[in-house]
Amino acid sequence: MNRGRRRIKGFSLIEVALALGVAAFCMVAVMGLLPVGVQTNRLSTSQTAASHIFTRVIADLRATPITTPRGLEATSLEYHIVIPANPVSTEKIQVLYFAEDGTFADSLQSNSRFRLTVTFLVNGTTPTRSATRVYLKSTWPAAADPNLAAGLDETFAALSRN
């Protein structure tokens, strides 16, 4: 009888060790990218929420009934934002605080997440047919100084109030 050595098929210990080393290196790279992905997702979610706030506030300002005679001071229906008389001769600023669920307040609350600064820009000193210009700036977290906030989003709108 000829009993020769039979070759057993499989991986050697060196091959397994090399494969584990390559897999570990790849996992370290992926784990290093996770915090960046989480931070980007959080920022994107906050910017989307700020854009929804802008949309709702601008819709509220535009839905405010026109005064008789046109161009007088008015207050928006939903957010109670005072729209100054046109022409706007001095800059008017109003601050609102928004919670995650969409509720708002005139002062900082424990559940406030966004600070919305509504600024009505000067558009002249004599009655004209120019639009009322409004600059909206949202920062988060709401309790942070707007100049040092973690996130910022801004937009501009023009209202036909004449």
Kinemage of the C-alpha trace (Angstrom):
@kinemage 1
@onewidth
@group {chain A} dominant
@subgroup {mainchain}
@vectorlist {calphas} color= white
{ca met a 1} P 0.000 0.000 0.000
{ca asn a 2} L 1.129 3.326 -0.858
{ca arg a 3} L 0.164 5.762 1.760
{ca gly a 4} L 1.278 9.162 0.568
{ca arg a 5} L 0.679 12.364 2.185
{ca arg a 6} L -2.672 13.774 1.367
{ca arg a 7} L -2.863 17.479 0.913
{ca ile a 8} L -5.620 18.983 3.075
{ca lys a 9} L -7.264 21.934 1.439
{ca gly a 10} L -7.722 25.090 3.547
{ca phe a 11} L -6.078 28.288 4.618
{ca ser a 12} L -2.825 28.489 6.444
{ca leu a 13} L -2.454 30.434 9.641
{ca ile a 14} L -0.441 33.128 7.839
{ca glu a 15} L -3.177 33.645 5.236
{ca val a 16} L -5.826 33.986 7.958
{ca ala a 17} L -3.677 36.472 9.886
{ca leu a 18} L -3.113 38.588 6.758
{ca ala a 19} L -6.839 38.586 5.925
{ca leu a 20} L -7.704 39.670 9.482
{ca gly a 21} L -5.104 42.453 9.269
{ca val a 22} L -6.559 43.811 6.012
{ca ala a 23} L -10.112 43.629 7.441
{ca ala a 24} L -9.028 45.427 10.635
{ca phe a 25} L -7.346 48.196 8.618
{ca cys a 26} L -10.541 48.706 6.580
{ca met a 27} L -12.697 48.768 9.714
{ca val a 28} L -10.472 51.440 11.293
{ca ala a 29} L -10.935 53.612 8.185
{ca val a 30} L -14.724 53.155 8.238
{ca met a 31} L -14.935 53.856 11.979
{ca gly a 32} L -12.962 57.064 11.435
{ca leu a 33} L -15.564 58.287 8.934
{ca leu a 34} L -18.582 57.644 11.192
{ca pro a 35} L -18.321 60.838 13.299
{ca val a 36} L -18.064 62.972 10.163
{ca gly a 37} L -21.146 61.275 8.709
{ca val a 38} L -23.152 61.733 11.906
{ca gln a 39} L -22.182 65.418 12.141
{ca thr a 40} L -23.079 66.019 8.485
{ca asn a 41} L -26.447 64.317 8.977
{ca arg a 42} L -27.208 66.431 12.065
{ca leu a 43} L -26.288 69.664 10.229
{ca ser a 44} L -28.392 68.688 7.220
{ca thr a 45} L -31.401 67.933 9.430
{ca ser a 46} L -31.066 71.293 11.189
{ca gln a 47} L -30.754 73.190 7.907
{ca thr a 48} L -33.857 71.468 6.577
{ca ala a 49} L -35.792 72.425 9.728
{ca ala a 50} L -34.568 76.037 9.418
{ca ser a 51} L -35.734 76.120 5.783
{ca his a 52} L -39.182 74.917 6.854
{ca ile a 53} L -39.320 77.699 9.455
{ca phe a 54} L -38.390 80.257 6.761
{ca thr a 55} L -41.092 78.930 4.458
{ca arg a 56} L -43.761 79.127 7.157
{ca val a 57} L -42.755 82.604 8.367
{ca ile a 58} L -42.568 84.078 4.860
{ca ala a 59} L -45.956 82.536 4.025
{ca asp a 60} L -47.361 84.100 7.218
{ca leu a 61} L -45.914 87.520 6.341
{ca arg a 62} L -47.290 87.359 2.805
{ca ala a 63} L -50.710 86.213 4.068
{ca thr a 64} L -51.011 89.223 6.369
{ca pro a 65} L -53.938 91.308 5.123
{ca ile a 66} L -53.096 94.519 3.270
{ca thr a 67} L -53.908 97.604 5.297
{ca thr a 68} L -56.242 100.393 4.204
{ca pro a 69} L -54.688 102.681 3.162
{ca arg a 70} L -51.902 100.518 1.850
{ca gly a 71} L -48.475 100.536 3.473
{ca leu a 72} L -49.464 100.951 7.139
{ca glu a 73} L -48.042 98.864 9.996
{ca ala a 74} L -49.586 95.404 10.326
{ca thr a 75} L -49.152 92.281 12.449
{ca ser a 76} L -48.907 88.814 10.918
{ca leu a 77} L -51.643 86.413 11.925
{ca glu a 78} L -49.758 83.294 12.977
{ca tyr a 79} L -46.413 84.498 14.359
{ca his a 80} L -47.501 88.014 15.416
{ca ile a 81} L -44.584 89.636 13.602
{ca val a 82} L -45.027 93.398 13.370
{ca ile a 83} L -44.553 94.490 9.755
{ca pro a 84} L -43.513 98.160 9.857
{ca ala a 85} L -45.183 100.866 7.802
{ca asn a 86} L -43.767 101.341 4.327
{ca pro a 87} L -41.374 103.062 3.729
{ca val a 88} L -39.233 101.493 6.434
{ca ser a 89} L -37.047 104.375 7.639
{ca thr a 90} L -35.205 102.504 10.428
{ca glu a 91} L -34.266 98.873 10.681
{ca lys a 92} L -36.819 96.848 12.699
{ca ile a 93} L -35.761 93.593 14.368
{ca gln a 94} L -37.892 90.908 16.008
{ca val a 95} L -36.645 87.612 17.478
{ca leu a 96} L -38.642 84.376 17.713
{ca tyr a 97} L -37.630 81.040 19.232
{ca phe a 98} L -38.778 77.747 17.712
{ca ala a 99} L -38.924 74.308 19.312
{ca glu a 100} L -38.392 71.003 17.534
{ca asp a 101} L -42.168 70.444 17.269
{ca gly a 102} L -42.727 73.798 15.501
{ca thr a 103} L -44.074 75.758 18.462
{ca phe a 104} L -42.690 79.250 18.896
{ca ala a 105} L -42.251 81.883 21.590
{ca asp a 106} L -41.043 85.471 21.891
{ca ser a 107} L -38.528 84.486 24.576
{ca leu a 108} L -36.066 81.657 25.062
{ca gln a 109} L -37.766 78.517 26.431
{ca ser a 110} L -36.279 75.282 27.745
{ca asn a 111} L -37.344 73.457 24.567
{ca ser a 112} L -36.200 76.169 22.096
{ca arg a 113} L -33.924 74.844 19.364
{ca phe a 114} L -33.821 77.653 16.780
{ca arg a 115} L -33.483 81.431 17.126
{ca leu a 116} L -35.085 83.300 14.212
{ca thr a 117} L -34.130 86.934 13.758
{ca val a 118} L -36.524 88.838 11.484
{ca thr a 119} L -35.060 92.129 10.242
{ca phe a 120} L -37.037 94.618 8.168
{ca leu a 121} L -34.530 96.558 6.093
{ca val a 122} L -34.613 100.300 5.371
{ca asn a 123} L -36.114 101.021 1.971
{ca gly a 124} L -36.265 104.822 1.982
{ca thr a 125} L -37.820 107.721 3.814
{ca thr a 126} L -40.437 108.892 1.345
{ca pro a 127} L -43.554 106.954 0.332
{ca thr a 128} L -42.708 104.927 -2.750
{ca arg a 129} L -43.930 101.820 -4.448
{ca ser a 130} L -40.919 99.825 -3.215
{ca ala a 131} L -41.314 96.451 -1.549
{ca thr a 132} L -40.869 95.855 2.156
{ca arg a 133} L -37.618 93.909 2.398
{ca val a 134} L -37.154 91.320 5.131
{ca tyr a 135} L -33.997 89.415 6.068
{ca leu a 136} L -34.435 86.154 8.013
{ca lys a 137} L -31.573 84.549 9.935
{ca ser a 138} L -31.909 81.275 11.820
{ca thr a 139} L -29.244 80.068 14.254
{ca trp a 140} L -29.020 76.995 16.427
{ca pro a 141} L -28.847 76.106 19.228
{ca ala a 142} L -31.248 78.845 20.280
{ca ala a 143} L -29.470 79.609 23.554
{ca ala a 144} L -26.116 80.292 21.842
{ca asp a 145} L -24.904 83.736 20.871
{ca pro a 146} L -25.968 84.153 17.195
{ca asn a 147} L -22.390 85.062 16.251
{ca leu a 148} L -21.020 81.863 17.829
{ca ala a 149} L -23.849 79.422 17.022
{ca ala a 150} L -23.124 75.924 15.718
{ca gly a 151} L -25.413 76.392 12.721
{ca leu a 152} L -26.657 79.276 10.610
{ca asp a 153} L -29.100 79.630 7.727
{ca glu a 154} L -30.409 82.826 6.184
{ca thr a 155} L -32.735 84.057 3.470
{ca phe a 156} L -34.251 87.229 2.069
{ca ala a 157} L -37.832 88.035 1.022
{ca ala a 158} L -39.673 91.021 -0.393
{ca leu a 159} L -43.267 91.835 0.534
{ca ser a 160} L -45.593 93.897 -1.630
{ca arg a 161} L -47.281 96.052 1.013
{ca asn a 162} L -47.938 99.261 -1.001
